[in-house]
Amino acid sequence: MRSLATSGMGAALLALATGFGLAGSGVGAAEEPRVIAVSAKRFEFSPKEITLKVGETVKLQLTTEDVTHGLFLKPLGIDEEIVPGKTTEVIVTPKAAGRYTTICDHFCGAGHGGMKMTIVVE
């Protein structure tokens, strides 16, 4: 009997909160960041360039299908390992405008030294 009363109370509170526009309205909830997919393969990143905005939080979803790669960009605090078959997510909020070169910092073969991507922050 007690569980019925408790669940009835919960339903009543939810109905009340919904009536006041509090439930599911996003009040106090953070906005989801924009998602940018980045894939790595010998010896390139795709896309080759992405544009971000100062103060905008974005989620980079990093993938690879061939070998382990790295994504390194010290000014934005990025230092990630990208493992085949797994999605690595990185949250970034740029603080300063600029044009930055991101490198693969995990040796992936003979063309490794030229594996770069540009991140433009406006």
ABEGO torsion letter per residue (X at the ends): XAAAAAAAAAAAAAAAAAAAGABGAGBGBBBBBBBBBBBBBOBBBOBABBBBBBGBBBBBBBBBAABBBBBBBAAAGBBBBBBBGBBBBBBBBBABBEBBBBBBABBAEAAAAABBBBBBBX
